[in-house]
Amino acid sequence: MAAEPVNVNDFQELARQALPKMCYDYFSGGAEDQHTLKENVEAFHRITIRPRILVDVSKIDLSITVLGYKISAPIMIAPTAMHKLAHTEGEVATARAAAACNTIMILSYMSTCTVEEVASSCNAVRFLQLYVYKNRNISANLVQRAERCGYKAIVLTVDAPRLGRREADIKNKMIAPPLKNFEGLISTEVSFDNGSNLEAFANNTFDASLSWKDIGWLRSITNLPILIKGVLTREDAIKAIEVGIDGIVVSNHGARQLDYAPASVSVLEEVVHAVKGKVPVLFDGGIRRGTDVFKALALGVQAVLIGRPAVYGLAAKGEYGVKRVVEMLKDELELTMALSGCPTVEDISRNHVRTEHDRLHSML
């Protein structure tokens, strides 16, 4: 009998064993040389923690509030596509696990379960991630369905005017499963001579003309708060505030879009300083340990999103696996907080970490 996994990396290995190569490569892979994919994780290794001693940590409180919704810990489920490639129950299993952990799931626009199926699966706060298609009516349809089903926010992905070059998918001739949200709205069948049919579908449907002025269009079709996901620069963070965005997700799309974009955590402070506390800043990219969550919080984010870790848990052990991944990260974060002298999330400060920039600055 295989040993029970003790950390997120163990779940990744179980997922690799459980999934067909095409599916595992789809979830685990990044763009082109996968430089940014490696950097997302390794950049965390270069940040050290500065623990404080003789603080009363007999009680640790991980709970926070995001857009007015209280969750058990600053760990949310990132939007990742096509969960039925990982497990037969797909996003419904992920949603139930998120609800059991009292956290927020952001459902992918490219989910293999419908917004209605996920909404009816359990009682929980959830957001919808959005891509904008050339046919705006399709995107509007999904936003309005989500709002009717009780989703609490829209997370607009802004770093994908086209799909990044994911060479593993091309080599594997990646075939996407049916995307039930679009049944009767658009054909997901795409003819392609070689490579990934997902890439062909995305490039046929994604609206590469999407720009800042279109935030107004999105506001016109929904009353929900709008966050944008894919911000990596000070300039774009300032622009997002100017156009009235309700939150920002610092993200490089799990290193699946532009290779040699910076690791998300390496630009986190740049964005946080530009935002100046005006809206919540969330973060994804490279979270594998509770210490990673702690480091991101110290650099100014309100919460982190986990993408691949949740999918690995789903692939390995279904709903239970997703729950265990979240619980592992929560347990590791709680221990890190205790050992660093932080009884609450609010106690985690910039003084608790030392970055590469800090080290270089101290040498001047």
N, C-alpha and C positions, 0 to 999 in steps of 0.2 A: 504494500500500500504506500502510495507516494506521500511524502511528508507534507503537512499543511503549510502553505506559504506564510512567511513571516514578514515580508515586505513587498512593496510594489514591483520590484524587479523580479521577484519570484513569480508573480502573476504574469509578467510579460513572457517568461519562459513557458509557463503553462499554456498561455494563449498560442505561442508559437507551435507547441506540440499539438494543440487541439484543432487548429485551423488549417484549411488547405493553403498552399503556398500563396496563391493569388490573393486570398483574403488577408492573410497575415501581412504580406508585403504592402497591400493597400493601406492598412491601418498604421503600420510601423514606419513606412517610408517617407522620405522628404523629396525636395526638388533637386534635380541635377546631381551635383557632387555631394550633396547632403552635408555640406560644411555647416550651415546654420542649424541643421538638425542636431549635430553633435554639440555645437556651441550653446544651444538652448540649455542643455544639461550641464555642460562643463563650466559655463559662466557662473553658475551657482557655487561650484567647487572653489572658486577664487574669492568668494565672499566669506569672511570669518565672523564668528559671533563673539561679542564682548559681554560675557555674563557678569551680572551684579550679584553680590553675595549678601547674606544676612538680611534677606527680605522674607516676610511671612508669605510662604507659598503653600500653606496648608489647604487652601481652597483655590482652585483654578477655574476661571470662567472663560470659556471660549466663545460664548455667544456674541453675535453682532447683529446689526440691522442694515439691510440693503434696500434702498428705495422705500423705507418704511416697513419692510417685512423682516421680522426677527427670525434668524436661523441659528442652528446649534453651534456652528463654527464658521470661520471665514473660508470655507471650502465649498465651491459650487461645481455643478456638472457643466462642462463646456459643450457647445454644440459640435457634435461629430456625426457624420453622415452614415446612413445605411447600416444600422445596428443588426439587421437580420443577416448580414454577412457574418456577424460574430455569434449570434444566438437566434434560435427560431422565434423567441418571443420579442426580439428586437427592442425598440425604444420603450415599449410598455414595461418590460422588466427593469430597464434603467430608471424609468420614472418611479416605479414602486420602490426601488432601492433608495432613490433620492428622498422620497416622501418618508420612508422609514428612518432615514438619517436626519430628518428635519432640515433639509437644505433645498436650494433652488436648482432645478434642471433647466437648461436652455435647450429647447428642442430644435434640432437642425431642420432647416427648410428642405433638406434632401433626405428626410427620414423615410424609413420603410414602413412605418405605421402612421396613420393619419393623425392630424391634430386632434380630431374628435376621439379617436381610440385612446390616445395618450391622456386626454383630459378626463375621460370616463374611467380610466384604470385605477385612479386613486385621488384622494383629496389633498392637494398640495399647491404651493405657489410655483408657477413655472413661467418662463419667458419663451418667446419664439425668435429664433434667428432667421434673418431674411437675406436672400439674394434678390436683386432686381433683374427681372427678365426683360428682353426687348419688348415682349408683349406685356405691358404694365398691368393689364387686367388680370393676368395670372397671379402676379405678386399681390395685387390688391385683394383678390379673392381669398388668398391664404391669410393675409393680415386680418381681414374682416371675419373670417371663420374663427381664427384664434381669439379675437376679441370677444366674439359671441360665446366661445367656450371657456372664458374666464382667464385666459393668459394675461399676465400683468405688465408686460413690457415687450417691446420689439428691439431686437439687437441686430442692427444692420451691419452686415459684413462689407467692408469698403476696400479690401485689398485684393479683390479678384475680378478686375475687368475682363480678364481671361484666366484660364486655369494654368497653374504652374506646370512645368515639365517634370512629371514624375516618371522617371525612366523605368522603375520596376513595373509600373502599371503598363507601360508601353511594351516591355519585354513579355509580360504575362498575358498580353492582349486582354486587359481587364474588362470584364463584363459586369455592368451594374445591374442589380435586381430591379424589379418594378418599383417605381416611386408612387405610392398610392395617393399621395396628396394631389397629384396632377391628373388622376384618372378623369377622362372626359374634358380635360382642359388643354392638354398638349400630348403629343406622342413622345414617349421616352425611347422609342425605337429609333436608332440612328444607324444609317448605313456607313460603314467605314472599311477601308481597304486594309489598313494595318494599324497597330497600336491599340490604344485604350478607347473603348466606346464611351466611357465617362468623359474623357477629354473632348471627344467629338461632340457629345451632347451639350457640354458646358459652353463650348465655343460657338455652338449654334444658337444658344438661348440666352446667355448672360449679356447684359446691356453694357457694352464697353463705353457708352457715352455718359454713364452715370457721373454726376458732378455735384458740387455743393448746393447748387440751386435746387436739386431734386429732393433735398431734405424738406423743402416746403411742400412738394407733392406728397411726400410720405405723411407729413403732418395733416394734410388735407383729407386723408383717408382713414385716419385713426386718432382716437383720443388717448392712446396709451403713451407712456414715456418712451422715448427713443434713445437708445445707446448706440454708439458706433464702435465697431470692433475692427482693429487693424491699424491703430495709430502707433507710430514709432518715432515721431519727431515733435519737437517743441512747436514748430510752425503749424502743423496740423492740429495739435491740441488747442492752440489759441484760436484757430479758425473754427473748430468744433464749438468752442464756447461762444464765439461770435454769432453762430447760426442757431444757437439755442438748444444744443444737444443736452440730454438729461444725464448722460454718463458716458464714460470712455473705457474701452477695453484695450489695454496695451497688449499687442499680439502681432506675431509674424505668421499667423495661420499654421502654427505647428511646424514651421519651416517647410511648408508644402508649396509655397508660392514663389517668392524670389530668393534664390540661394545667394548667400553672402549679404543678405540683410542682417542687421545686428541681432544678437541674442536678445530676446525680449527684456530680460532682467537688466541688461547693460544700458538700456535707454529709459528705464523706469523712472529714475529721478528726473531726467530731462522733462518728461511729460508731467509728472507730479508737480514740479516747480512751476510749469507753465499754467497748469490748471488752478493753482493757488486755492484749492479747497472748494471751488465753486460747484463742482459736480463730483460724484463718486468716480474713483478710478479703480477698475478691476484689472486683472492680469492673467494671461496664460502663456505657457511655453516653458517646458522643462521641469515642472514640479514632479518630483519623485519621492521626496522625503518631507516629514514634518519640519525639519530644519529649513528646507526650501521655502515652505509657507511662511515660517518665522522671518526669514530674510526679506521676502517680498513685502510683508507687513511693515517691517522696520524701514523699508525704503518708501513707504507711503501709500500702499494700496489698501483698499477697504476689504477686498477678498480676492482669492485666487480661483481660477477655473481649472479643472482637470479634465483632459480629453482622453489621451491614450490610456492612462491608468484605469479609467472607468471602463473603457472598451476591453482592455486586457482582463479585467475582473469579469466582465460580461461573458467573454469568450471562454474563460476557464471554468466559471461556476455560475453563470446566469445571474439572476437577481441577487442571490447570496454573495456572489463574487464582487459585484459592484458595491454592495453594503460593506463587505470586508475591506475593500480598498479605501473607501471613505473613512471607515472606523480606524484603520491602520494609520492613516495620515492624521486623523484627529488625535489619536493616542500619542503619536510621535510629537505632534505640535504641543500637546499638553505637557509632555515630559520636557520638551525644549524650553517652554515658558517657565516651568518650575526651576529648571537648572540655570536659567538666565535671570531669575528674579523678577518675573512678570506675572502677577496673579490674574491680570485681565488683558485682553487684546489691546485696550487703550494704554496699557503700561508699556507696550512695545514701542520703542522710540528709535530714531536714527542713530542714537548713541550706542545702540546694542549691536551694530554691525560695522565692519570695516571692509571697504571695497578696494579694488585695485586703484581707483582714482584717489582714494584717501591715502594709500601707501605712497603713490607717486607724489602727491601733494606734500606729504610729510618729509620727503627727501629734498624738496626745493630749498 
